[in-house]
């Protein structure tokens, strides 16, 4: 069993154990970030860690769905358009598995029609890239029940 007392840093023992499929218990709320853009993953990792969250980042929806973080996540932030499975397909897969974690989808390329369809079909919040980090943080903290300074 792993207790995440600190955020995940590159190569940390907790992250490598997480990849091996061990059970997950978080001392802090875990936010999973899924985006094929490493820069976005790193920026969100920094922002959420600075607010006291544990963060686990994935380059694909498939990697997230195969991870123990799937059931341990308190919140998920995912890109919509990625190689392989899209963020929308990932949300559908989560719901089919009975996972009701709160999700925010982000996208630089989605049209208003895609945003409307995604909201209608999945009930998740959508934010357009480039997004305002405080807006995303406000939404996450409202869902998590944590105050924002």
C-alpha positions in Angstrom: 0.0 0.0 0.0 1.3 3.5 -0.8 0.5 6.7 1.1 1.1 9.8 -0.9 2.3 12.3 1.7 3.9 14.5 -1.0 3.3 15.2 -4.6 4.7 13.0 -7.3 8.1 14.1 -8.6 9.7 12.6 -11.7 11.2 9.3 -10.8 9.8 9.3 -7.2 9.4 5.9 -5.6 5.6 6.5 -5.2 5.2 7.1 -8.9 7.1 4.0 -9.9 5.2 1.9 -7.4 1.9 3.4 -8.7 2.8 2.2 -12.2 3.3 -1.3 -10.9 -0.3 -1.5 -9.8 -0.2 -1.4 -6.1 -3.1 -0.2 -4.0 -3.4 3.6 -3.5 -4.2 5.6 -0.4 -3.9 9.3 -0.6 -3.0 11.5 2.4 -4.0 14.4 0.2 -6.6 14.6 -2.6 -5.3 13.2 -5.8 -5.8 15.0 -9.1 -5.1 13.1 -12.3 -4.0 15.1 -15.2 -4.3 13.6 -18.7 -2.8 15.5 -21.7 -0.6 14.5 -24.5 1.2 17.9 -24.2 4.0 17.5 -21.6 4.1 21.3 -21.0 0.4 21.3 -20.0 1.0 18.3 -17.7 3.9 20.0 -16.0 2.2 23.3 -15.6 -0.9 21.7 -14.1 1.2 19.5 -11.9 3.0 22.6 -10.5 -0.2 24.5 -10.0 -2.0 21.7 -8.2 1.0 20.6 -6.1 1.4 24.3 -5.0 -2.1 24.1 -3.6 -1.5 21.0 -1.6 -2.8 18.3 -3.9 -1.1 15.1 -4.9 -0.9 14.9 -8.7 -0.4 12.1 -11.1 0.1 12.9 -14.8 -0.6 10.7 -17.8 0.2 11.2 -21.5 -2.9 9.3 -22.6 -6.4 8.3 -21.5 -5.4 4.6 -21.9 -2.5 5.0 -19.4 -4.8 6.6 -16.9 -7.5 3.9 -17.3 -4.9 1.2 -16.7 -3.6 2.9 -13.5 -4.5 2.5 -9.9 -5.0 6.3 -9.9 -8.3 5.6 -11.7 -10.0 4.7 -8.5 -7.9 6.9 -6.2 -8.5 10.2 -8.0 -10.6 12.9 -6.4 -10.6 14.9 -9.6 -9.6 14.5 -13.2 -8.4 17.2 -15.7 -8.1 15.9 -19.2 -7.5 17.2 -22.7 -10.3 16.3 -25.2 -8.3 15.7 -28.3 -5.4 13.3 -27.9 -3.9 10.5 -30.0 -5.8 7.2 -29.3 -8.7 7.6 -26.9 -10.2 11.1 -26.6 -11.1 12.7 -23.4 -14.8 12.2 -24.2 -14.3 8.5 -24.8 -12.4 8.3 -21.5 -15.3 9.9 -19.6 -17.7 7.4 -21.2 -15.3 4.6 -20.2 -15.2 5.9 -16.6 -19.0 6.0 -16.4 -19.3 2.5 -17.8 -17.0 1.3 -15.1 -19.1 3.0 -12.4 -16.4 5.7 -11.7 -18.1 8.9 -10.8 -15.1 11.1 -10.3 -15.5 14.8 -11.2 -13.9 15.7 -14.6 -12.9 18.9 -16.4 -12.2 18.6 -20.1 -9.9 21.1 -21.7 -9.3 21.7 -25.4 -7.6 24.2 -27.8 -9.4 22.8 -30.8 -13.0 22.0 -29.8 -15.8 23.8 -31.5 -18.8 25.2 -29.7 -20.7 22.2 -31.0 -18.2 19.8 -29.5 -18.3 21.6 -26.2 -22.2 21.5 -26.2 -22.2 17.8 -27.2 -19.7 16.9 -24.5 -21.6 18.7 -21.8 -24.9 17.2 -22.9 -23.5 13.6 -23.2 -21.1 13.5 -20.2 -22.2 16.2 -17.8 -18.6 17.3 -17.3 -17.3 20.9 -17.3 -15.4 22.0 -20.4 -12.7 24.8 -20.4 -11.1 26.2 -23.6 -7.3 26.4 -24.0 -5.6 28.6 -23.3 -7.4 28.6 -20.0 -7.1 30.9 -17.0 -5.4 28.8 -14.3 -7.3 30.5 -11.4 -10.6 29.6 -13.2 -9.6 26.0 -13.3 -8.4 26.0 -9.7 -11.6 27.7 -8.5 -13.6 24.9 -10.2 -11.5 22.1 -8.8 -11.5 23.6 -5.3 -15.3 24.2 -5.4 -15.9 20.5 -6.3 -13.3 19.3 -3.7 -14.9 21.5 -1.0 -11.6 23.4 -0.4 -11.4 27.2 0.1 -9.5 29.3 -2.5 -7.7 32.2 -1.0 
